[in-house]
Amino acid sequence: MNKLQKKQAGLRRRHTRVRGKVSGTAARPRLCVTRSNSNIYAQIIDDVTGKTLLGVSTLGPDFKATGKSGANVEGAKELGSIIGKKAIEAGITTIVFDRGGNLYHGRVQALADAAREAGLVF
């Protein structure tokens, strides 16, 4: 097993452990954050019905209009505020946060803090 495979296996293992504890419902959906080296993706998911209610990423037109990069903390803050505003418009106020196996640090933390500032409660 090479270094990349070990890294991916560890991420999968941590994500499985987090998902065992975190589940979204219709009243309190799950905010799932996926991070790559150059982009961040955030989805609000209702796990009971298996539907994605809302999704944004650094590749979408809302984020591209800001002119920021998705590979840094400033871009993550902007994406967090975008998903927070869209969730409030869709009538979602309380969520469960799913860090996706990543550390709650850096871009993941910046996205979560910006979503809280936008009005989401978690």
Secondary structure by P-SEA (a helix, b strand, c coil): ccaaaaaaaaaaaaaaaaaacccccccbbbbbbbbcccbbbbbbbcccccccccccccccaaaaaaccccccaaaaaaaaaaaaaaaaaacccbbbbbcccccccaaaaaaaaaaaaacccc
